[in-house]
């Protein structure tokens, strides 16, 4: 009887089979237990992370809103401060222009004062005197020159401080622009959601950018810009007050000096009129006296000629009687009378000659003094003419005073924000 060949195979026992089934069941039960724990933990983790993510996103949104409010508040402060700086720059520019107009208004008075001094230097002789008018005119010219120097210094200081205000305005504008840009960025971030199309993963988004500042530095920077601008505005306000006070004080001093000079001119002109009138009176009376003296000299000369003829007659009679012969050559009454007559005539002739010489000498002195008075009268009239020309020259000051009431136009400014032209 033949036998079947057996296949080589691994046979397990029933107990191994039971053990394997039991192990499979136990393993499945264990895996389900582990899976259940993992599922519970996953659900808990999902719930927790979802809550955390929602909370963090809400907290970030609140922080963004707070930051937007802070930036907006700072932006409003900067805008208000920048607007005040612009107003102060316009006010300082207006004050500077008024000072420039005041400086320009001193040109005509200075020219008038110099022209008056030049005109009065044309006086001649004793009329060229260092009088009160000269003193007041020189004082006025010196006052105007010092006034011009003071006003120019104020203008230079105002220009320099306008540059300071311009720089402060530039810093405010730059800070304000940064605030507006940051506000736009934060508002854009606030508007983003998880469904926005602009969101994406970025490379190393948690890095600290170079040049980052701390919140304290951020606040201090804006506060410093505002404080710097406010300090510059306070200095500008004080400068405007000083400029206004200085202009008023200098104008008052100049007006007072103008009045003093005008009074000196009027007083000097009055004295010169009196001196001219007095000299004209003296000239008229001197001319009358010269005419009288001329007639008296003619009469004296005629009388002297007559006395000379009488003396010749007496001399001839005496000489002829010396030729009487003998005892007839007698010193009779006729002889004594003729001698007395000759003595009297000689004394009379001598007195007449002396008086004629005195009259002629007085006449020459009066003529010489008359010519001097005429020359002095001509110089006085010339001096009065120069005084009148000086007063006419100073009449331009009244026209200048009238034009000072013309309103000063506001000159535009230029600053970093491009509001206007400086």
Backbone torsions as a table, in degrees:
resi	resn	phi	psi	omega
1	UNK	NA	134.8	-175.1
2	UNK	-91.1	155.7	-179.3
3	UNK	-113.2	147.4	176.8
4	UNK	-83.1	141.2	179.1
5	UNK	-75.2	144.7	-179.4
6	UNK	-94.7	139.7	177.1
7	UNK	-80.0	139.8	177.7
8	UNK	-73.0	116.4	179.9
9	UNK	-152.8	161.7	-179.9
10	UNK	-94.0	117.1	179.9
11	UNK	-101.7	138.2	177.9
12	UNK	-109.1	155.5	179.6
13	UNK	-87.1	164.7	178.5
14	UNK	-63.1	-36.4	179.3
15	UNK	-65.8	-37.1	177.0
16	UNK	-65.5	-37.9	179.2
17	UNK	-64.8	-43.1	178.7
18	UNK	-64.6	-41.2	179.9
19	UNK	-63.4	-38.9	179.2
20	UNK	-66.2	-41.7	178.3
21	UNK	-63.8	-40.4	179.4
22	UNK	-65.1	-39.4	179.7
23	UNK	-65.7	-40.6	178.7
24	UNK	-62.0	-42.5	179.3
25	UNK	-64.5	-43.7	-179.0
26	UNK	-64.9	-41.6	-179.6
27	UNK	-65.0	-41.4	179.2
28	UNK	-62.2	-41.6	179.6
29	UNK	-64.0	-39.7	179.5
30	UNK	-66.6	-41.5	-180.0
31	UNK	-65.9	-38.7	177.8
32	UNK	-64.3	-37.4	178.5
33	UNK	-65.1	-45.2	178.8
34	UNK	-62.6	-43.3	179.1
35	UNK	-61.8	-40.3	179.5
36	UNK	-63.5	-41.5	178.4
37	UNK	-63.8	-43.3	-179.8
38	UNK	-64.1	-41.6	179.3
39	UNK	-62.4	-42.1	179.0
40	UNK	-64.9	-43.2	178.4
41	UNK	-64.5	-38.6	178.4
42	UNK	-63.2	-43.8	178.3
43	UNK	-63.0	-41.0	178.7
44	UNK	-65.1	-42.6	179.3
45	UNK	-64.2	-41.7	178.7
46	UNK	-61.6	-45.7	-179.8
47	UNK	-62.9	-44.0	-179.1
48	UNK	-65.6	-45.9	-178.6
49	UNK	-68.0	-36.6	176.7
50	UNK	-62.9	-43.4	178.5
51	UNK	-64.3	-43.5	180.0
52	UNK	-63.2	-44.8	179.9
53	UNK	-62.8	-44.3	179.1
54	UNK	-62.9	-43.4	179.4
55	UNK	-63.7	-46.1	180.0
56	UNK	-62.0	-42.1	179.8
57	UNK	-65.0	-39.1	177.6
58	UNK	-66.9	-41.6	178.2
59	UNK	-63.7	-41.1	177.2
60	UNK	-62.5	-39.6	179.0
61	UNK	-64.8	-41.6	177.1
62	UNK	-63.0	-43.8	178.9
63	UNK	-62.1	-39.9	177.9
64	UNK	-63.1	-42.1	178.3
65	UNK	-62.5	-43.7	177.8
66	UNK	-62.4	-41.2	179.2
67	UNK	-65.2	-40.9	177.3
68	UNK	-61.0	-40.9	178.9
69	UNK	-64.5	-43.1	178.7
70	UNK	-62.3	-46.5	-178.7
71	UNK	-65.1	-40.3	178.8
72	UNK	-62.5	-42.1	179.0
73	UNK	-63.1	-44.7	177.4
74	UNK	-63.5	-39.3	179.4
75	UNK	-63.0	-42.2	178.5
76	UNK	-63.6	-41.1	177.7
77	UNK	-61.5	-43.0	179.8
78	UNK	-66.0	-39.4	179.2
79	UNK	-65.1	-43.4	178.6
80	UNK	-62.7	-44.9	-179.8
81	UNK	-64.6	-41.7	179.0
82	UNK	-63.6	-38.6	178.5
83	UNK	-65.8	-40.9	177.3
84	UNK	-65.2	-37.8	177.9
85	UNK	-63.3	-41.7	177.6
86	UNK	-61.6	-43.8	178.8
87	UNK	-63.2	-40.9	179.7
88	UNK	-67.8	-36.7	177.1
89	UNK	-64.2	-41.3	177.7
90	UNK	-64.8	-41.7	179.4
91	UNK	-65.1	-42.5	179.6
92	UNK	-67.2	-38.1	177.1
93	UNK	-63.9	-41.3	177.0
94	UNK	-62.5	-44.0	178.1
95	UNK	-64.1	-38.3	177.1
96	UNK	-64.2	-41.0	178.8
97	UNK	-65.9	-40.0	177.0
98	UNK	-62.0	-39.3	176.8
99	UNK	-66.3	-37.9	177.0
100	UNK	-64.8	-39.9	176.6
101	UNK	-64.5	-39.8	177.2
102	UNK	-63.3	-38.4	177.6
103	UNK	-66.4	-42.9	179.1
104	UNK	-65.3	-31.0	-179.2
105	UNK	-70.6	-14.4	178.8
106	UNK	-84.5	-7.1	-177.6
107	UNK	-67.4	-48.2	-178.0
108	UNK	-64.0	-47.3	176.6
109	UNK	-59.2	-37.4	178.9
110	UNK	-66.8	-43.0	177.5
111	UNK	-63.6	-41.6	179.5
112	UNK	-63.3	-43.2	178.4
113	UNK	-63.0	-44.8	178.0
114	UNK	-64.4	-39.7	178.9
115	UNK	-66.2	-39.6	177.3
116	UNK	-62.7	-43.2	177.7
117	UNK	-62.5	-40.6	179.0
118	UNK	-65.8	-43.3	178.6
119	UNK	-61.5	-44.8	-176.7
120	UNK	-72.0	-18.6	173.1
121	UNK	-70.6	-14.2	178.4
122	UNK	-80.5	-2.7	175.6
123	UNK	-65.9	153.9	-177.1
124	UNK	-123.9	158.5	175.5
125	UNK	63.9	-143.0	-178.1
126	UNK	-70.1	-13.1	176.7
127	UNK	-69.9	-23.1	178.2
128	UNK	-81.2	78.1	-175.1
129	UNK	-114.6	150.2	174.5
130	UNK	-82.1	79.1	-175.0
131	UNK	-92.6	-175.2	-179.1
132	UNK	-65.0	-32.4	179.8
133	UNK	-63.7	-43.9	176.6
134	UNK	-59.4	-44.1	-179.8
135	UNK	-61.7	-45.8	-178.7
136	UNK	-69.4	-37.5	178.4
137	UNK	-64.6	-44.6	178.8
138	UNK	-65.1	-38.4	176.9
139	UNK	-64.2	-39.6	178.9
140	UNK	-65.5	-44.5	179.1
141	UNK	-62.7	-43.5	177.2
142	UNK	-62.3	-40.2	178.2
143	UNK	-63.3	-41.9	-180.0
144	UNK	-65.8	-40.9	179.2
145	UNK	-64.2	-43.7	176.6
146	UNK	-66.1	-34.4	177.5
147	UNK	-65.3	-42.5	177.5
148	UNK	-62.2	-41.3	179.4
149	UNK	-63.9	-43.6	179.9
150	UNK	-65.1	-43.2	179.9
151	UNK	-65.8	-38.5	179.2
152	UNK	-65.5	-37.4	176.4
153	UNK	-63.6	-41.2	177.5
154	UNK	-63.3	-40.6	179.3
155	UNK	-64.2	-43.2	179.1
156	UNK	-63.0	-43.3	178.9
157	UNK	-64.1	-40.6	178.7
158	UNK	-63.7	-40.5	178.9
159	UNK	-64.4	-44.1	178.9
160	UNK	-62.3	-40.3	-178.9
161	UNK	-73.7	-27.6	172.8
162	UNK	-62.4	-36.0	175.3
163	UNK	-64.8	-39.4	177.7
164	UNK	-63.7	-45.8	177.8
165	UNK	-63.1	-37.0	179.0
166	UNK	-63.9	-41.6	179.4
167	UNK	-66.3	-42.9	177.2
168	UNK	-62.3	-40.1	177.6
169	UNK	-64.5	-36.3	177.9
170	UNK	-64.8	-43.4	178.4
171	UNK	-64.1	-41.0	177.1
172	UNK	-63.1	-40.7	-179.6
173	UNK	-65.5	-42.2	179.0
174	UNK	-64.1	-44.5	178.0
175	UNK	-64.1	-40.1	179.3
176	UNK	-64.6	-40.0	178.0
177	UNK	-65.1	-39.9	176.8
178	UNK	-63.3	-40.6	178.5
179	UNK	-63.5	-41.0	179.9
180	UNK	-66.6	-40.0	177.9
181	UNK	-65.3	-44.7	178.6
182	UNK	-63.3	-37.1	178.9
183	UNK	-66.1	-40.6	176.9
184	UNK	-62.1	-41.7	-179.3
185	UNK	-65.9	-45.8	-179.6
186	UNK	-66.3	-36.8	176.5
187	UNK	-65.9	-36.8	176.5
188	UNK	-66.3	-42.1	177.5
189	UNK	-63.6	-36.2	-179.3
190	UNK	-68.1	-28.8	-178.5
191	UNK	-82.5	-12.4	-178.6
192	UNK	-75.6	144.8	173.4
193	UNK	-132.4	176.7	179.9
194	UNK	-68.1	-17.1	179.7
195	UNK	-96.5	1.3	-179.1
196	UNK	-69.6	145.9	-178.6
197	UNK	-81.0	-11.9	-176.2
198	UNK	-86.5	-6.6	-174.2
199	UNK	-82.7	149.3	178.1
200	UNK	-166.4	165.0	176.7
201	UNK	-78.0	140.4	-178.0
202	UNK	-119.2	159.5	179.4
203	UNK	-84.7	120.7	177.0
204	UNK	49.2	61.6	-177.8
205	UNK	-74.9	-15.6	-177.0
206	UNK	-89.1	6.4	-179.6
207	UNK	-66.6	155.6	176.4
208	UNK	-94.3	111.7	-177.2
209	UNK	-62.4	149.1	178.7
210	UNK	-68.0	137.0	-178.2
211	UNK	87.3	9.8	179.5
212	UNK	-68.5	149.1	-179.7
213	UNK	-118.3	161.3	175.8
214	UNK	-85.3	160.1	176.8
215	UNK	-56.4	-36.1	178.8
216	UNK	-65.2	-43.5	178.3
217	UNK	-64.3	-37.0	179.2
218	UNK	-62.4	-44.6	179.5
219	UNK	-67.5	-44.7	-177.9
220	UNK	-63.6	-34.3	-179.2
221	UNK	-64.2	-48.3	178.7
222	UNK	-66.5	-40.7	178.3
223	UNK	-61.6	-38.7	179.1
224	UNK	-65.2	-42.9	179.0
225	UNK	-62.6	-43.6	179.7
226	UNK	-66.8	-44.5	-179.4
227	UNK	-63.5	-39.2	178.5
228	UNK	-63.7	-43.3	179.0
229	UNK	-65.3	-41.8	179.7
230	UNK	-64.2	-40.6	177.4
231	UNK	-63.3	-42.6	177.7
232	UNK	-63.2	-37.2	178.8
233	UNK	-68.1	-38.9	177.4
234	UNK	-62.8	-43.0	177.0
235	UNK	-62.5	-40.4	179.5
236	UNK	-64.1	-42.3	178.4
237	UNK	-61.8	-44.4	177.4
238	UNK	-62.9	-38.4	179.1
239	UNK	-65.4	-39.9	178.3
240	UNK	-64.9	-40.6	177.5
241	UNK	-63.1	-43.2	178.7
242	UNK	-63.1	-41.6	179.6
243	UNK	-63.7	-43.8	179.7
244	UNK	-64.4	-44.3	179.7
245	UNK	-64.6	-42.5	-179.1
246	UNK	-65.2	-42.6	178.3
247	UNK	-60.1	-46.1	-179.1
248	UNK	-64.1	-43.4	-178.5
249	UNK	-65.5	-45.0	179.4
250	UNK	-65.0	-38.4	178.4
251	UNK	-65.8	-39.0	176.9
252	UNK	-63.7	-43.9	178.1
253	UNK	-61.4	-42.2	-179.3
254	UNK	-67.4	-40.2	177.8
255	UNK	-63.8	-41.5	178.0
256	UNK	-62.7	-41.0	178.8
257	UNK	-67.9	-37.1	175.0
258	UNK	-58.5	-46.0	-179.6
259	UNK	-63.9	-40.5	178.8
260	UNK	-63.9	-40.9	179.2
261	UNK	-67.0	-42.8	178.4
262	UNK	-62.1	-40.8	178.1
263	UNK	-63.6	-42.4	178.3
264	UNK	-63.1	-39.5	176.7
265	UNK	-61.3	-48.3	-178.5
266	UNK	-63.2	-42.5	179.9
267	UNK	-64.7	-43.9	179.9
268	UNK	-65.8	-40.8	178.4
269	UNK	-63.6	-39.8	177.5
270	UNK	-62.5	-44.6	179.4
271	UNK	-64.7	-39.6	179.4
272	UNK	-68.3	-36.4	174.8
273	UNK	-62.4	-43.6	178.7
274	UNK	-62.8	-44.1	180.0
275	UNK	-64.2	-38.7	177.9
276	UNK	-65.9	-44.7	179.0
277	UNK	-62.6	-42.4	177.4
278	UNK	-61.7	-41.8	-179.9
279	UNK	-68.1	-38.2	177.1
280	UNK	-63.9	-39.2	176.4
281	UNK	-62.1	-45.0	178.7
282	UNK	-63.1	-39.9	179.6
283	UNK	-63.8	-44.9	-179.7
284	UNK	-61.5	-46.3	-179.2
285	UNK	-70.2	-34.3	176.1
286	UNK	-65.1	-41.3	177.2
287	UNK	-63.6	-40.4	176.5
288	UNK	-62.4	-43.4	179.1
289	UNK	-65.2	-37.2	177.7
290	UNK	-64.5	-38.8	177.4
291	UNK	-65.4	-43.5	176.6
292	UNK	-61.3	-43.4	179.7
293	UNK	-64.2	-37.9	178.7
294	UNK	-61.9	-42.6	178.3
295	UNK	-66.8	-40.1	178.8
296	UNK	-65.9	-37.4	178.3
297	UNK	-63.9	-40.7	178.0
298	UNK	-63.7	-42.0	178.6
299	UNK	-65.3	-42.5	178.1
300	UNK	-61.7	-42.9	-179.2
301	UNK	-66.1	-40.7	178.1
302	UNK	-65.3	-41.8	178.2
303	UNK	-64.2	-39.0	177.9
304	UNK	-63.4	-40.2	178.2
305	UNK	-64.2	-40.6	178.7
306	UNK	-64.6	-42.1	179.2
307	UNK	-66.3	-31.9	178.1
308	UNK	-67.7	-39.8	176.9
309	UNK	-63.5	-41.7	177.4
310	UNK	-63.9	-39.0	178.5
311	UNK	-65.9	-38.9	177.6
312	UNK	-61.8	-41.3	178.6
313	UNK	-61.9	-46.5	-179.7
314	UNK	-64.6	-41.6	177.6
315	UNK	-61.9	-42.9	-178.7
316	UNK	-64.4	-42.4	178.9
317	UNK	-62.9	-44.9	179.1
318	UNK	-63.1	-43.2	-178.7
319	UNK	-64.9	-42.3	-179.2
320	UNK	-65.6	-36.5	-177.8
321	UNK	-74.2	-14.6	175.2
322	UNK	-72.1	-12.1	-179.6
323	UNK	-95.1	11.9	175.9
324	UNK	-69.3	140.0	-175.0
325	UNK	-87.5	153.2	169.6
326	UNK	55.7	-136.5	-177.3
327	UNK	-70.5	-10.2	178.2
328	UNK	-75.8	-12.6	174.8
329	UNK	-78.1	73.3	-171.2
330	UNK	-109.0	140.3	176.0
331	UNK	-83.5	72.7	-175.4
332	UNK	-84.5	-172.8	-178.9
333	UNK	-63.5	-32.8	178.3
334	UNK	-64.5	-41.1	179.8
335	UNK	-62.8	-46.5	-179.7
336	UNK	-64.5	-39.6	179.1
337	UNK	-63.5	-41.7	179.0
338	UNK	-65.4	-40.6	179.2
339	UNK	-62.2	-45.1	178.2
340	UNK	-61.5	-40.1	179.6
341	UNK	-63.4	-42.3	179.3
342	UNK	-63.5	-45.7	179.4
343	UNK	-59.2	-44.2	-179.4
344	UNK	-64.8	-42.2	-179.8
345	UNK	-66.6	-39.6	177.9
346	UNK	-63.7	-43.2	177.3
347	UNK	-63.7	-41.3	179.5
348	UNK	-64.8	-43.9	179.5
349	UNK	-62.1	-42.4	179.3
350	UNK	-62.9	-42.4	179.5
351	UNK	-64.8	-41.7	179.0
352	UNK	-64.5	-41.4	178.3
353	UNK	-62.0	-43.4	179.2
354	UNK	-63.0	-45.3	-179.5
355	UNK	-66.8	-36.9	177.4
356	UNK	-65.0	-39.9	177.6
357	UNK	-64.0	-42.8	177.9
358	UNK	-62.9	-40.6	179.6
359	UNK	-65.6	-43.0	178.9
360	UNK	-64.8	-40.3	177.6
361	UNK	-64.3	-42.6	177.4
362	UNK	-64.2	-37.0	178.7
363	UNK	-63.7	-43.4	178.3
364	UNK	-63.0	-41.2	178.4
365	UNK	-64.3	-41.5	177.9
366	UNK	-65.1	-39.9	178.0
367	UNK	-62.5	-43.4	179.3
368	UNK	-64.1	-45.0	178.7
369	UNK	-67.2	-33.5	177.2
370	UNK	-63.6	-41.6	177.8
371	UNK	-65.7	-38.6	176.9
372	UNK	-64.9	-41.9	178.6
373	UNK	-64.2	-38.9	177.1
374	UNK	-63.0	-42.4	179.0
375	UNK	-65.2	-42.8	178.6
376	UNK	-66.3	-35.5	177.2
377	UNK	-64.4	-40.7	177.3
378	UNK	-62.9	-40.2	179.3
379	UNK	-68.8	-36.3	177.4
380	UNK	-65.9	-43.1	176.9
381	UNK	-62.8	-39.5	177.8
382	UNK	-65.3	-41.5	178.4
383	UNK	-64.3	-40.7	177.3
384	UNK	-64.3	-38.0	176.7
385	UNK	-63.0	-40.3	177.4
386	UNK	-65.6	-38.0	177.5
387	UNK	-63.7	-41.7	178.5
388	UNK	-64.5	-40.1	176.8
389	UNK	-64.7	-37.7	177.2
390	UNK	-64.7	-42.9	178.4
391	UNK	-64.4	-37.5	176.2
392	UNK	-64.8	-38.8	177.6
393	UNK	-62.8	-40.2	-178.9
394	UNK	-75.8	-12.0	177.0
395	UNK	-65.7	-19.2	176.2
396	UNK	-65.8	-23.3	-179.7
397	UNK	-66.1	-33.5	178.3
398	UNK	-66.0	-39.2	176.9
399	UNK	-65.0	-38.1	178.3
400	UNK	-64.1	-40.0	179.7
401	UNK	-64.2	-33.9	179.2
402	UNK	-69.3	-37.2	-177.8
403	UNK	-77.3	-9.4	179.6
404	UNK	-68.8	-17.9	-178.5
405	UNK	-81.9	1.2	178.6
406	UNK	-67.8	128.7	-178.7
407	UNK	-64.3	144.2	179.7
408	UNK	-88.6	124.8	179.1
409	UNK	-74.6	146.3	-179.4
410	UNK	-79.7	123.7	178.6
411	UNK	-88.8	127.6	-179.4
412	UNK	-62.7	161.3	-178.3
413	UNK	-115.8	163.5	171.8
414	UNK	-123.7	130.6	175.1
415	UNK	-138.6	-178.4	-173.7
416	UNK	-65.3	-21.5	-179.3
417	UNK	-87.5	-3.7	178.4
418	UNK	73.8	25.2	-178.8
419	UNK	-66.6	-46.2	-174.1
420	UNK	-156.5	-172.2	-172.0
421	UNK	-110.2	131.1	-178.1
422	UNK	-89.0	NA	NA
